[in-house]
Amino acid sequence: MPNPSPRAAAVFVTAVLLASWVSGCSGDSKEEDLTAQKLDWKACPAPSEAQGGGSAPSPLPGGAEWQCATLKVPLDWSDPKGDTIGIALIRAKASGDPGKRIGSLIFNFGGPGGSGVATLPAFGQDYAALRTRYDLVSFDPRGVGRSAGVKCENDQQLDRFFQQDATPDDDAEQQALLRNTRTFNAACENNSGKALPHVRTTDAARDMDLMRQVLGDDKLHYFGISYGTELGGVYAHLFPKNVGRAVFDGVVDPTQNAEQSSLGQAKGFQLALDNFAEDCTSKVEDCPIGDSPQDVKDRIARLLKDLDSKPIPGVFPRRLTQTAATSGIAQSLYSKDFWEYLTEGLQQAYDGDGKVLMLLSDSMNGRSENGQYSNITPANISINCADDKPRYTADHVKSKVPDFRAASPLFGDYLAWGMVSCTDWAVPGAAEHPDVSAPGSAPILVVGNTGDPATPYEGARAMVNALGKGVGVELTYKGQGHGAYDSKNKCVQGAVNGYLLEGTVPSTGTVCS
């Protein structure tokens, strides 16, 4: 999922972290054919701190074990025989008749910056039907988790990073935000400078094609969600003849630059908030957080205004700030299943207790209960800044704040000021927007959700058009939350499963509700 939080922080430096980026490099790699490597699949360890921590993945129903391996890829794809890094992989082998196995189905769950190795087991049972004919495979893209993860700051500094005021109201607050952004960006360069030029989406797409070959597949069968749709589109552009059966769900608009994408997210999150408020107040029982949809939103706005000057207790010893509350609200809008937590969190916050909203914010930012952070934020920023060419000044952002506020009174400032994240980045961005044109590719099923907050529905049509004639096949889901397949809507799942398992392409323009 694209991370909507603004980015700024303080500095943490150690030379050991830079060395970790090229751990696994081989002096003999210049003579090695990476397509001929054999993967050493073993039982998966518990996720690392960078992947989000926790326990080793539990077996799937029926006792199937998750297996992990490391794929060796070039650090620099312009020097494919040079130094290498490791890409962490996870798989669950196909459960059905071996004679009907299609191959591997590779997942990317978005971010950018999310660990596929940690995420796939959490949702593994949701894809049980697909496992009848595929090995389910996911990975940590380069710069993420155990794949030479980008490192910027320590946990204590990240706590301060997420506590700062990310929506400045005056010149002093603005200068503090810009100063913290520069410091954070310098930390990333100091700790992971060797990495930063090589974490672009085009690099990850080339990694996937090597992955396809090493896994033994003639075609890449792929399930991309959120940012994973951008990665899939870039792959299709680079390797159109290698595309097998592919599904894009929760679709990024590939025609937008970073500003347009942020403005689109402002509209998307505002729509989701409107739907949440309407849902709460339309129920038979009284809505505990407002008497009408507008009343719900007005009370939230008053809460955020109060928190700007007077934070309330959150998760001890931290306090719930305006910024933390905003990110917690945004996190709760990713799924309708989270709306009850938003209601509870708002009720508590109105009574002076910010714990639930802060826990939601922690979830957005990759903070575990023990205070450790995954590297989703450093990875997210590093990949976005390596991909996106525009660099926005504070004056430009200030000129655009009215447009963002018009799109979303609640999230506008928050998303507008997030655009300064890459202003002082060490590596130039690659392009205004990704190129996903893929003439000659097999059909790609593109699923858009009308209520999606993070990747607004209009992005699906834009992706279909950008892929080119005869490639993108659009399917609409009239629902709520980010993405469609995991809503468990039978129509959506039937169409996706029919294509991936049987090759049946649904009629373009199909609508599920």
BAVODREN-187152 format. One record per residue (C-alpha): residue in three letters; x, y, z. Coordinates in steps of 0.25 Angstrom, whole numbers, padded with zeros to 4 digits, always signed. Each point is the difference from the previous one (the first is absolute). Example, Ala and Ser with C-alpha at 12.3 -4.5 7.8 and 13.67 -1.06 7.14 Angstrom:
2
ALA+0049-0018+0031/SER+0006+0014-0002/
This chain:
513
MET+0000+0000+0000/PRO+0005+0014-0003/ASN+0004+0006+0014/PRO-0007+0014+0001/SER+0008+0005+0012/PRO+0009+0012-0001/ARG+0015-0003+0002/ALA+0010+0007+0008/ALA+0009-0004+0012/ALA+0013+0000+0007/VAL+0014-0007-0003/PHE+0006-0013+0004/VAL+0013-0004-0006/THR+0009-0013+0000/ALA+0009-0006-0010/VAL-0004-0014+0003/LEU-0014+0003-0007/LEU+0007+0003-0013/ALA+0008-0012+0000/SER-0013-0008+0002/TRP-0005+0005-0014/VAL+0011-0009-0007/SER+0000-0012+0009/GLY-0001-0012-0008/CYS+0009+0006-0011/SER+0009-0010-0006/GLY+0014+0003-0006/ASP-0003-0011-0010/SER-0013+0007-0004/LYS+0006+0006-0013/GLU+0001-0014-0006/GLU-0014-0005+0005/ASP-0012-0003-0008/LEU-0011+0005+0009/THR-0011-0007-0008/ALA+0006-0013+0003/GLN+0000+0001+0015/LYS-0007-0010+0009/LEU-0009+0005+0011/ASP+0003-0006+0014/TRP-0014-0001+0006/LYS-0001-0002+0015/ALA-0010+0002+0011/CYS-0003+0015+0002/PRO+0006+0007+0012/ALA-0008+0010+0008/PRO-0001+0014-0007/SER+0012+0009+0003/GLU-0003+0014+0006/ALA+0001+0006-0014/GLN-0011-0009-0005/GLY-0009+0003+0012/GLY+0004-0010+0010/GLY-0009-0011+0006/SER+0000-0015+0000/ALA+0004-0010-0011/PRO-0011-0002-0010/SER-0010-0011+0005/PRO-0003-0012-0010/LEU-0011+0001-0009/PRO-0013-0008+0002/GLY+0004-0014-0004/GLY+0014+0001+0006/ALA+0007+0007-0012/GLU+0012+0007+0005/TRP+0005+0014-0005/GLN+0014-0001-0006/CYS+0010+0012-0002/ALA+0012+0002-0009/THR+0009+0011-0005/LEU+0001+0004-0014/LYS+0013+0006-0004/VAL-0001+0012-0010/PRO+0009+0011-0005/LEU+0001+0012+0009/ASP+0001+0009-0013/TRP-0008-0006-0012/SER+0009+0009-0009/ASP+0011-0009+0005/PRO-0006-0013+0001/LYS+0013-0008+0002/GLY+0004+0009+0012/ASP-0003+0000+0014/THR-0013-0008+0005/ILE-0010+0002+0011/GLY-0010-0010+0005/ILE-0015+0000-0002/ALA-0008-0007+0011/LEU-0011-0009-0005/ILE-0011-0008+0006/ARG-0009-0011-0006/ALA-0011-0010+0003/LYS+0000-0012-0010/ALA-0012-0003-0009/SER-0010-0009+0008/GLY-0007-0006-0012/ASP+0003-0011-0011/PRO+0014+0002-0004/GLY-0004-0002-0014/LYS-0009+0012+0000/ARG+0010+0009+0006/ILE+0002+0013-0008/GLY+0012+0006+0006/SER+0004+0010+0011/LEU-0010+0012+0003/ILE+0008+0012+0005/PHE-0006+0010+0009/ASN+0004+0014+0003/PHE-0009+0006+0011/GLY+0004+0015-0002/GLY+0006+0011+0008/PRO+0009+0002-0006/GLY+0008-0005+0011/GLY-0009-0012+0005/SER+0007-0013+0003/GLY-0007-0011-0008/VAL+0008-0011+0008/ALA-0008+0005+0012/THR-0013+0003-0007/LEU-0003-0012-0008/PRO-0001-0010+0012/ALA-0010+0010+0007/PHE-0009-0001-0012/GLY+0004-0014-0005/GLN-0014-0006+0002/ASP-0007+0010-0008/TYR+0007-0005-0012/ALA-0002-0015+0003/ALA-0008-0001-0013/LEU+0012+0005-0008/ARG+0010-0009+0007/THR-0007-0012-0006/ARG+0007+0003-0013/TYR+0011+0009+0004/ASP+0012+0001+0009/LEU-0003+0013+0008/VAL+0012+0008+0000/SER+0003+0014+0005/PHE+0013+0008+0004/ASP+0006+0012+0006/PRO+0003+0010-0011/ARG+0014+0006+0000/GLY+0002+0010+0011/VAL-0011-0007+0008/GLY+0000-0009+0012/ARG+0011-0011-0001/SER+0003+0004-0015/ALA+0012+0009+0004/GLY-0011+0009+0007/VAL+0003+0015+0000/LYS+0003+0006+0014/CYS-0001+0014+0004/GLU-0003+0002+0015/ASN-0001-0008+0013/ASP-0013-0002+0007/GLN+0001+0011+0010/GLN+0002+0010-0011/LEU-0012-0006-0008/ASP-0009+0003+0012/ARG+0004+0014-0001/PHE-0001+0000-0015/PHE-0015-0004+0001/GLN-0003+0009+0011/GLN+0004+0013-0007/ASP-0010+0010-0006/ALA-0001-0004-0014/THR-0010+0011-0004/PRO+0007+0013+0003/ASP-0009+0012+0004/ASP+0011+0011+0000/ASP+0014+0002-0005/ALA+0007-0006+0013/GLU-0008-0013-0002/GLN+0003+0000-0015/GLN+0015+0002+0003/ALA+0000-0011+0010/LEU-0007-0010-0010/LEU+0010+0004-0011/ARG+0012-0002+0010/ASN-0005-0013+0005/THR-0002-0005-0015/ARG+0014+0004-0003/THR+0006-0007+0012/PHE-0008-0013-0003/ASN+0004+0000-0014/ALA+0015+0002+0004/ALA-0002-0012+0009/CYS-0004-0009-0011/GLU+0011+0005-0009/ASN+0010-0003+0011/ASN-0005-0013+0004/SER-0004-0006-0014/GLY+0006+0009-0010/LYS+0005-0012-0008/ALA-0015-0004-0001/LEU-0007+0012-0004/PRO+0003+0001-0015/HIS-0004-0015-0002/VAL-0014-0001+0007/ARG-0008+0005-0012/THR-0013-0008-0004/THR+0008-0003-0013/ASP+0010-0007+0008/ALA-0010-0008+0007/ALA-0007-0004-0013/ARG+0013-0005-0005/ASP+0002-0008+0013/MET-0014-0006-0003/ASP+0004-0005-0014/LEU+0013-0007+0006/MET-0009-0006+0011/ARG-0009-0005-0011/GLN+0011-0007-0007/VAL+0006-0006+0013/LEU-0013-0005+0004/GLY-0001-0007-0013/ASP-0012+0007-0007/ASP-0001+0004-0014/LYS-0010+0011+0003/LEU-0001+0009+0012/HIS-0014-0003+0007/TYR-0002+0012+0009/PHE-0010+0006+0011/GLY+0003+0015+0003/ILE-0007+0008+0010/SER+0001+0015+0002/TYR+0014+0004-0004/GLY+0001-0014-0004/THR-0008+0004-0012/GLU+0010+0011-0004/LEU+0011-0011+0001/GLY-0008-0009-0008/GLY-0002+0010-0011/VAL+0015+0004+0000/TYR+0003-0015-0002/ALA-0010-0001-0011/HIS+0006+0012-0007/LEU+0014-0006+0001/PHE-0003-0015-0003/PRO-0014+0000-0007/LYS+0003-0014-0006/ASN+0003-0006+0013/VAL-0014+0004+0007/GLY-0008-0012+0003/ARG-0013+0001+0008/ALA+0000+0013+0008/VAL-0010+0007+0009/PHE+0001+0015+0005/ASP-0008+0003+0012/GLY-0001+0014+0007/VAL+0006+0007-0012/VAL+0010+0011-0001/ASP-0003+0011-0010/PRO+0013-0001-0009/THR-0003+0013-0007/GLN+0002+0008+0012/ASN+0012+0007+0006/ALA+0002+0001+0015/GLU-0008+0012+0002/GLN-0012-0005-0007/SER+0001-0013+0007/SER+0000+0007+0013/LEU-0012+0008-0004/GLY-0007-0012-0004/GLN+0002-0007+0013/ALA-0005+0013+0007/LYS-0013-0002-0008/GLY+0000-0015+0003/PHE+0002+0000+0015/GLN-0011+0011+0001/LEU-0010-0009-0008/ALA+0003-0011+0009/LEU-0002+0009+0012/ASP-0013+0005-0006/ASN-0004-0015-0001/PHE+0004-0003+0014/ALA-0008+0012+0006/GLU-0012-0004-0009/ASP+0001-0015+0004/CYS+0000+0004+0015/THR-0011+0009+0000/SER-0009-0008-0009/LYS-0001-0012+0010/VAL-0012-0003+0008/GLU+0007+0002+0013/ASP+0006+0014+0003/CYS+0013+0004-0005/PRO+0009+0002+0012/ILE+0009+0010-0007/GLY-0010+0010-0007/ASP-0015+0002-0003/SER+0002+0002-0015/PRO+0011-0003-0010/GLN+0004+0015+0000/ASP+0000+0000+0016/VAL+0010-0012+0000/LYS+0010+0007-0009/ASP-0002+0013+0007/ARG+0003-0006+0014/ILE+0013-0007-0007/ALA+0004+0013-0005/ARG-0001+0007+0014/LEU+0007-0012+0006/LEU+0012+0002-0009/LYS+0000+0015+0002/ASP+0001-0002+0015/LEU+0011-0011-0001/ASP+0008+0010-0008/SER+0002+0008+0012/LYS-0003-0010+0011/PRO+0004-0014-0002/ILE-0007-0011+0009/PRO+0006-0012+0006/GLY+0002-0011-0010/VAL+0008-0013+0001/PHE+0009+0004+0012/PRO+0009+0008+0001/ARG-0004+0005-0014/ARG-0011+0010-0002/LEU-0010+0000-0011/THR+0003+0012-0009/GLN-0008+0006-0012/THR+0009-0007-0009/ALA-0001-0014+0007/ALA-0015+0001+0000/THR-0001+0004-0014/SER+0009-0012-0004/GLY-0008-0009+0009/ILE-0013+0004-0007/ALA+0006-0002-0013/GLN+0004-0014+0003/SER-0014-0004+0005/LEU-0006+0004-0013/TYR+0008-0010-0008/SER-0010-0011+0003/LYS-0015+0000+0004/ASP+0004-0010+0011/PHE+0008+0011+0007/TRP-0012+0010+0001/GLU-0004-0006+0013/TYR+0014+0003+0006/LEU-0001+0014-0006/THR-0013+0002+0007/GLU+0006-0005+0013/GLY+0012+0008-0001/LEU-0008+0013-0002/GLN-0009-0003+0012/GLN+0012-0001+0008/ALA+0008+0012-0005/TYR-0012+0009+0003/ASP+0001-0005+0014/GLY+0015+0003+0000/ASP+0006-0014-0003/GLY+0008-0001-0013/LYS+0004-0014+0002/VAL-0008-0007-0012/LEU+0003+0011-0010/MET+0015+0000+0004/LEU+0000-0016-0002/LEU-0007+0003-0014/SER+0011+0010-0003/ASP+0011-0010+0005/SER-0006-0010-0010/MET+0001+0010-0011/ASN+0015+0003+0003/GLY+0005-0014+0003/ARG+0001+0001+0015/SER-0001-0013+0008/GLU-0005+0000+0014/ASN+0014-0002+0005/GLY+0004+0014-0006/GLN+0008-0006-0012/TYR-0003+0005-0014/SER+0000-0008-0013/ASN+0008+0007-0011/ILE-0013+0003-0008/THR+0001+0015+0002/PRO+0015+0001-0005/ALA-0003-0010-0011/ASN-0012+0008-0004/ILE+0007+0013-0001/SER+0012-0005-0007/ILE-0008-0007-0011/ASN-0009+0011-0002/CYS+0011+0010+0000/ALA+0008-0008-0010/ASP-0012-0002-0009/ASP-0006+0014+0000/LYS+0007+0011-0007/PRO-0007+0012+0006/ARG+0006+0008+0012/TYR-0010+0009+0006/THR+0004+0013+0008/ALA-0007+0005+0012/ASP-0005+0012-0008/HIS-0006-0010-0010/VAL-0007-0008+0011/LYS-0005+0013+0006/SER-0006+0004-0013/LYS-0007-0014-0002/VAL-0006-0001+0015/PRO-0013+0007-0004/ASP-0002-0011-0011/PHE+0003-0011+0009/ARG-0009+0006+0011/ALA-0011+0001-0010/ALA+0002-0015-0004/SER+0000-0004+0015/PRO-0002+0010+0012/LEU+0005-0011+0009/PHE+0012-0006-0008/GLY+0004+0011-0009/ASP+0011+0007+0008/TYR+0005-0014+0004/LEU+0002-0005-0014/ALA+0004+0013-0006/TRP+0012+0002+0010/GLY+0004-0014-0002/MET+0005+0004-0014/VAL+0013+0006+0006/SER+0005-0014+0003/CYS+0009-0001-0012/THR+0004+0015-0001/ASP+0014-0002+0006/TRP+0001-0015-0005/ALA+0014-0005-0003/VAL-0004-0007-0013/PRO-0007+0006-0012/GLY-0014-0005-0003/ALA-0001-0008-0013/ALA-0013+0005-0007/GLU-0012+0008+0002/HIS-0008-0012+0000/PRO+0002-0015-0003/ASP-0001-0005-0014/VAL-0009-0012-0001/SER-0003-0001-0015/ALA+0000-0015-0003/PRO-0003-0003-0014/GLY+0000-0015-0003/SER-0002-0004+0015/ALA-0011-0011+0003/PRO-0013+0006+0006/ILE+0002+0006+0014/LEU-0013+0001+0009/VAL-0001+0013+0007/VAL-0009+0001+0012/GLY-0005+0014+0005/ASN-0008+0002+0012/THR-0009+0012+0000/GLY+0002+0003+0015/ASP+0015-0002+0000/PRO+0007+0011+0009/ALA+0014-0002-0003/THR+0000-0003-0015/PRO-0013+0007-0005/TYR-0009-0008-0010/GLU+0004+0009-0012/GLY+0014-0006+0000/ALA-0005-0013-0005/ARG-0005+0006-0013/ALA+0012+0008-0001/MET+0009-0013+0001/VAL-0009-0007-0010/ASN+0002+0012-0010/ALA+0015+0001+0003/LEU+0003-0015-0002/GLY-0005+0001-0014/LYS-0011-0006-0009/GLY-0003-0014+0002/VAL+0008-0002+0013/GLY-0008+0006+0012/VAL-0013-0006+0004/GLU-0008+0009+0009/LEU-0009-0006+0012/THR-0007+0009+0009/TYR-0004-0003+0015/LYS-0010+0009+0006/GLY+0005-0001+0015/GLN+0008+0006+0011/GLY+0015-0001+0004/HIS+0013-0002-0007/GLY+0000-0010-0011/ALA-0011-0010-0003/TYR+0004-0015+0000/ASP+0002+0000+0015/SER-0014+0006+0002/LYS-0004-0015-0003/ASN-0011+0005-0010/LYS-0003-0013-0007/CYS-0002+0007-0013/VAL+0014+0006+0000/GLN+0007-0012+0005/GLY-0008-0009-0010/ALA+0006+0009-0011/VAL+0014+0001+0005/ASN+0000-0015+0003/GLY-0006-0003-0014/TYR+0011+0007-0007/LEU+0012-0005+0009/LEU-0004-0014+0001/GLU-0007-0002-0014/GLY+0004+0011-0009/THR-0014+0005-0001/VAL+0000+0015-0003/PRO-0012+0007+0005/SER-0007+0010-0009/THR+0006+0014+0001/GLY-0009+0009+0008/THR-0005-0011+0009/VAL-0006+0006+0013/CYS-0001-0007+0014/SER-0007+0005+0012/
